[in-house]
Amino acid sequence: MTDLTDKELRARYAPRLGAEADALRIASEGSSETRKPVELDQQMVGRLSRMDALQGQALARGLEARRAGRLRAIDAALMRMDAGEFGYCGDCGEFIGLGRLDADPCVVRCVSCAG
């Protein structure tokens, strides 16, 4: 159990989660060009250059998928804060622990249930 109230947990973690979400959205906007379809113009790009462009596009799309997943996890953590459930294990209901929350405020299980 923790001595911190829901309000104190929010004050401790909400700014960090908000800043991370903002950074992810900015990074997503900045990389939108690399995720666009690769145009296959025989006059402009050779076969290897097209392959490099396609590989770069696939990597950018994978990174965007990870960003989107992290944003969903952040949104879920903020919703748990609103519901007064933040910091408690989704399986056993025990407090997750400040050390684990400090490492990742989006975790939903305590060490015992996650293991």
Secondary structure, DSSP 4 states (H G I P E B T S, - for coil): --S--HHHHHHHHHHHHHHHHHHHHHHHHHTGGGGSPPP--TTT--HHHHHHHHHHHHHHHHHHHHHHHHHHHHHHHHHHHHHT-TTB-TTT--B--HHHHHH-TT--S-HHHH-
